[in-house]
Amino acid sequence: MSELLQFLSSGVTVGAVYALVALGFTIIYNASDVVNFAQGEFVMLGGMITVFAYAAGVPLPLAALLAILITAAIGVAINVFAVGPARGAPLISVIIITIGVSIVIRGSAQVIFGKQIYSLPGFSGETPIRLFGATILPQSLWVIGGGLLVFVALWLFFTRTLLGRAVLATSNNSLAAQLVGINTRFVMTFSFAMSAGIGALAGVLVAPITLTSYDVGLALALKGFAAAMLGGMGNPKGALVGGLLLGLLEALTAGYLSSQYKDAVAFIVILLVLFVRPQGLFGRRVMERV
């Protein structure tokens, strides 16, 4: 029983990180129908910038805030200089642009930060918590709590604020949104900033547990994309549930089968979703007349 609880706690922790990455995908997808494959690099930047700012003597909370703000600014720059100019181009072209941006960011991070693996101290110390025979790191509670807090904040944002509804309106019909006075350019810029900030927050929260380096973004982007697909692309609730389910599946696979198969779970999930339920668990089936 204690072994199962250990796997479940590990799965929920990792799943919360995947959920945060999936939420980043969701924000930009809701604003533009674009899948931003640079989302994983935002997670990497959040962790790496925090590590170097903290090593330079900046207090950890301020270093984390600085990393989130810098990453959000990079997200804005990506929209202004890369994605924005391609507005109106075929969707696949924009997705390829985000892949290219991801490669540029990863290469730049390698030059700036080096190839070493870095870590951060736990926010509440390193003493593990014993619960029903399972061992839980205090940092895991920060990760889970951060994921839930971001989910609640996004749900309130999309359902209770004018700007959130403007994001959804822009996604449904950009031209109609412009005709009713919505500044779609600002909506896109804000969406990229918020998505990048959430990704950076995920990187800050998980760095004390999994460590960080210049190349962690690619795997996280694929896992976050799988989680978003599983829950239903564009649905914040689906991103949360999909991330947690994917994390649990990985943890149980590694625990009861082999850790060698752990990374294959995300790809299996993507294939199953595409074949069985393309709209995901919480997505809506879209019918188009052609």
C-alpha positions as CSV (number, residue, x, y, z in Angstrom):
1,M,0.0,0.0,0.0
2,S,2.8,2.4,0.9
3,E,4.5,1.6,-2.4
4,L,1.3,2.6,-4.3
5,L,0.9,5.8,-2.3
6,Q,4.5,6.6,-3.2
7,F,3.9,6.2,-6.9
8,L,0.7,8.2,-6.7
9,S,2.3,11.1,-4.9
10,S,5.2,11.1,-7.4
11,G,2.7,11.0,-10.3
12,V,0.6,13.8,-8.9
13,T,3.7,16.0,-8.5
14,V,4.9,15.4,-12.0
15,G,1.4,15.6,-13.4
16,A,1.0,19.1,-11.8
17,V,4.0,20.2,-13.8
18,Y,2.6,18.7,-17.0
19,A,-0.7,20.5,-16.2
20,L,1.0,23.8,-16.0
21,V,2.7,23.3,-19.3
22,A,-0.7,22.2,-20.8
23,L,-2.3,25.3,-19.4
24,G,0.2,27.4,-21.3
25,F,-0.7,25.6,-24.5
26,T,-4.4,26.2,-23.7
27,I,-4.0,30.0,-23.3
28,I,-2.3,30.5,-26.6
29,Y,-4.6,28.0,-28.4
30,N,-7.7,29.8,-27.1
31,A,-6.4,33.1,-28.3
32,S,-5.2,32.1,-31.8
33,D,-5.8,28.3,-32.5
34,V,-2.0,28.0,-32.6
35,V,-0.1,25.2,-30.8
36,N,3.0,26.9,-29.4
37,F,5.8,24.3,-29.2
38,A,8.1,26.8,-27.6
39,Q,6.1,26.4,-24.4
40,G,8.6,23.9,-22.9
41,E,11.4,26.4,-23.3
42,F,9.5,28.9,-21.1
43,V,9.7,26.2,-18.3
44,M,13.4,25.9,-18.9
45,L,14.0,29.6,-18.8
46,G,12.0,30.0,-15.6
47,G,14.2,27.5,-13.8
48,M,17.6,28.6,-15.4
49,I,17.1,32.3,-14.8
50,T,16.1,31.7,-11.2
51,V,19.2,29.5,-10.7
52,F,21.6,32.1,-12.0
53,A,19.8,35.1,-10.3
54,Y,19.9,33.2,-7.0
55,A,23.6,32.3,-7.5
56,A,24.3,36.0,-8.1
57,G,22.9,36.8,-4.6
58,V,19.3,37.7,-5.4
59,P,16.9,36.4,-2.8
60,L,15.1,33.3,-4.0
61,P,11.5,34.8,-4.1
62,L,12.8,37.9,-6.0
63,A,14.9,35.7,-8.3
64,A,11.8,33.6,-9.1
65,L,9.7,36.8,-9.8
66,L,12.5,38.1,-12.0
67,A,12.6,34.9,-14.0
68,I,8.8,34.9,-14.5
69,L,8.9,38.6,-15.7
70,I,11.8,38.1,-18.0
71,T,10.3,34.9,-19.5
72,A,6.9,36.7,-20.0
73,A,8.8,39.5,-21.8
74,I,10.4,36.9,-24.0
75,G,6.9,35.5,-24.7
76,V,5.8,39.0,-25.8
77,A,8.9,39.3,-28.1
78,I,8.1,36.0,-29.7
79,N,4.6,37.1,-30.5
80,V,5.7,40.6,-31.8
81,F,8.7,39.4,-33.9
82,A,7.9,35.8,-34.9
83,V,4.3,34.8,-34.6
84,G,2.6,38.2,-35.2
85,P,4.1,38.9,-38.6
86,A,2.9,35.5,-39.7
87,R,-0.7,36.3,-38.9
88,G,-2.8,35.1,-41.8
89,A,-0.3,32.5,-42.9
90,P,-1.4,28.8,-43.0
91,L,-1.7,27.4,-39.5
92,I,1.1,24.8,-40.1
93,S,3.5,27.6,-41.0
94,V,2.9,29.3,-37.7
95,I,3.4,26.0,-35.8
96,I,6.7,25.5,-37.6
97,I,7.7,29.0,-36.6
98,T,7.1,28.1,-32.9
99,I,9.3,25.0,-33.4
100,G,12.0,27.2,-34.9
101,V,11.7,29.6,-31.9
102,S,12.1,26.7,-29.6
103,I,15.3,25.6,-31.3
104,V,16.7,29.2,-31.1
105,I,15.9,29.6,-27.4
106,R,17.4,26.2,-26.6
107,G,20.6,27.0,-28.5
108,S,20.9,30.4,-26.9
109,A,20.4,28.9,-23.5
110,Q,23.2,26.4,-24.1
111,V,25.5,29.3,-25.0
112,I,24.5,31.5,-22.1
113,F,24.0,29.0,-19.3
114,G,26.2,26.1,-20.5
115,K,25.5,22.4,-20.5
116,Q,25.6,21.8,-16.8
117,I,22.7,20.6,-14.7
118,Y,21.6,23.0,-12.0
119,S,19.4,22.8,-8.9
120,L,17.6,25.1,-6.5
121,P,17.0,24.7,-2.8
122,G,13.6,23.6,-1.7
123,F,11.3,26.4,-0.7
124,S,10.4,24.8,2.6
125,G,13.5,22.8,3.3
126,E,14.5,19.3,2.3
127,T,13.1,17.3,5.2
128,P,10.7,14.7,3.7
129,I,7.1,14.3,5.0
130,R,6.0,10.8,6.0
131,L,2.4,10.1,5.1
132,F,0.9,6.6,5.4
133,G,4.3,5.1,4.6
134,A,5.0,7.3,1.6
135,T,7.7,9.9,1.5
136,I,6.7,13.3,0.1
137,L,9.1,16.2,-0.4
138,P,7.8,19.6,0.8
139,Q,8.5,21.0,-2.6
140,S,6.0,18.6,-4.1
141,L,3.3,20.4,-2.1
142,W,4.5,23.7,-3.7
143,V,4.2,22.2,-7.2
144,I,0.7,20.7,-6.6
145,G,-0.5,23.9,-4.9
146,G,0.9,26.1,-7.6
147,G,-0.8,24.0,-10.3
148,L,-4.2,24.2,-8.6
149,L,-3.8,27.9,-7.9
150,V,-3.0,28.7,-11.6
151,F,-6.0,26.5,-12.7
152,V,-8.4,28.4,-10.4
153,A,-7.0,31.8,-11.5
154,L,-7.4,30.8,-15.2
155,W,-10.9,29.6,-14.7
156,L,-11.9,32.8,-13.1
157,F,-10.0,34.8,-15.8
158,F,-11.8,33.1,-18.7
159,T,-15.3,33.0,-17.1
160,R,-15.4,36.2,-15.0
161,T,-13.3,38.9,-16.7
162,L,-13.9,40.9,-19.9
163,L,-10.3,40.3,-21.0
164,G,-10.7,36.5,-20.6
165,R,-13.9,36.6,-22.7
166,A,-12.1,38.7,-25.2
167,V,-9.5,35.9,-25.5
168,L,-12.3,33.4,-26.1
169,A,-14.0,35.7,-28.6
170,T,-10.8,36.2,-30.5
171,S,-10.3,32.4,-30.7
172,N,-13.9,31.8,-32.0
173,N,-13.8,34.5,-34.7
174,S,-11.0,37.0,-34.9
175,L,-12.7,39.2,-37.4
176,A,-15.9,39.4,-35.5
177,A,-14.0,40.2,-32.3
178,Q,-12.3,43.1,-34.1
179,L,-15.7,44.4,-35.4
180,V,-17.1,44.6,-31.8
181,G,-14.0,46.6,-30.7
182,I,-11.7,43.9,-29.3
183,N,-8.0,44.7,-29.8
184,T,-7.0,41.2,-31.0
185,R,-3.3,42.2,-31.2
186,F,-3.3,43.1,-27.5
187,V,-5.1,39.8,-26.8
188,M,-2.5,37.8,-28.6
189,T,0.4,39.7,-26.9
190,F,-1.2,39.3,-23.5
191,S,-1.8,35.6,-24.1
192,F,1.8,35.0,-25.0
193,A,3.0,36.9,-21.9
194,M,0.6,34.9,-19.6
195,S,1.5,31.6,-21.2
196,A,5.2,32.3,-20.8
197,G,4.8,33.4,-17.2
198,I,2.9,30.2,-16.3
199,G,5.6,28.1,-18.0
200,A,8.3,30.0,-16.1
201,L,6.4,29.4,-12.8
202,A,6.4,25.7,-13.5
203,G,10.1,25.8,-14.1
204,V,10.7,27.6,-10.8
205,L,8.5,25.2,-8.8
206,V,10.0,22.0,-10.2
207,A,13.7,22.9,-10.3
208,P,14.3,21.9,-6.7
209,I,13.0,18.4,-7.5
210,T,14.0,17.4,-11.0
211,L,16.9,19.8,-11.5
212,T,17.1,21.9,-14.7
213,S,19.3,22.4,-17.7
214,Y,19.2,24.0,-21.1
215,D,17.6,21.0,-22.8
216,V,14.7,20.1,-20.5
217,G,12.2,22.1,-22.5
218,L,11.7,19.7,-25.4
219,A,10.5,16.8,-23.3
220,L,8.3,19.0,-21.2
221,A,6.7,20.5,-24.3
222,L,5.8,17.0,-25.6
223,K,4.4,15.9,-22.3
224,G,2.4,19.1,-21.9
225,F,1.1,18.8,-25.4
226,A,0.1,15.2,-24.7
227,A,-1.7,16.3,-21.5
228,A,-3.5,19.1,-23.4
229,M,-4.6,16.6,-26.1
230,L,-5.8,14.1,-23.5
231,G,-7.9,16.7,-21.6
232,G,-9.1,18.5,-24.7
233,M,-7.0,21.2,-26.4
234,G,-8.2,24.7,-25.3
235,N,-10.0,23.5,-22.1
236,P,-8.3,24.6,-18.8
237,K,-10.1,21.9,-16.9
238,G,-9.0,19.4,-19.4
239,A,-5.4,20.6,-19.2
240,L,-5.4,20.1,-15.4
241,V,-7.0,16.6,-15.6
242,G,-4.9,15.5,-18.5
243,G,-1.7,16.6,-16.8
244,L,-2.5,14.7,-13.6
245,L,-3.6,11.6,-15.5
246,L,-0.4,11.6,-17.6
247,G,1.7,12.0,-14.5
248,L,0.0,9.1,-12.8
249,L,0.3,6.9,-15.8
250,E,4.0,7.6,-16.0
251,A,4.6,7.0,-12.3
252,L,2.6,3.7,-12.3
253,T,4.4,2.6,-15.5
254,A,7.8,3.3,-14.1
255,G,6.9,1.7,-10.8
256,Y,5.2,-1.5,-11.9
257,L,6.8,-2.1,-15.3
258,S,10.0,-0.3,-16.0
259,S,11.3,3.3,-16.0
260,Q,12.5,2.6,-19.6
261,Y,8.8,2.8,-20.8
262,K,8.0,5.9,-18.8
263,D,8.6,8.4,-21.6
264,A,6.7,6.3,-24.1
265,V,3.5,6.9,-22.2
266,A,3.0,10.4,-23.6
267,F,3.3,9.3,-27.2
268,I,0.9,6.4,-26.6
269,V,-1.5,8.8,-25.0
270,I,-1.3,11.1,-28.1
271,L,-1.9,8.2,-30.5
272,L,-4.9,6.8,-28.4
273,V,-6.5,10.2,-28.2
274,L,-6.1,10.8,-32.0
275,F,-7.6,7.4,-32.8
276,V,-10.3,7.1,-30.1
277,R,-11.4,10.6,-29.1
278,P,-9.6,13.4,-31.1
279,Q,-11.4,16.1,-29.1
280,G,-10.0,14.8,-25.8
281,L,-11.8,14.1,-22.5
282,F,-13.4,17.5,-22.1
283,G,-13.3,18.8,-25.7
284,R,-16.2,19.3,-28.0
285,R,-16.6,17.6,-31.3
286,V,-16.6,20.2,-34.0
287,M,-18.6,19.5,-37.2
288,E,-17.8,21.5,-40.3
289,R,-19.6,21.4,-43.7
290,V,-17.2,21.0,-46.6
